[in-house]
């Protein structure tokens, strides 16, 4: 039963981390547009749609690498925040490099944009920390047996009710 509850916590943590990473990616990619004062105010409805697509994009590409990190940390009871930050950075890096063409003859990625690589890696680091705050702090806890309940301490002798026998006459 604890495993089923843990799976829901992992899923919620993953979705929250993807939402934060999607907001970071959208905000960082659109920042040059936001900084242009002549563009006017940004329509909130449009921004919500873009953030939604960013969330879907990040969660779709990050699912497999993130689940590998989650399996490793759950299996080995890894609960350090730095581990999740580094794992998130690696997942963000893997998501970006999965979109860049790879030339097999030279074993190089062609067309890497350094700014985009930094944005995805930074978003992965923040997403890893968000996941740690929600689910990573208790990694592997579902495998620990529950602590036995301790019996209450005995009552002091003067507070016990007196049990008298039948009245004597």
Secondary structure, 3 states (H helix, E strand, C coil): CHHHHHHHHHHHHHHHHHHHHHHHHHHHHCHHHHCCHHHCCCCHHHHHHHHHHHHHHHHHHHHHHHHHHHHHHHHCCCCCHHHHHHHHHHHHHHHHHCCCCEECCCCEECCCCHHHHHHHHHHHHHHHHHHHHHCHHHCCHHHCCCCCCCCCCCCCHHHCCCCCCCCCC
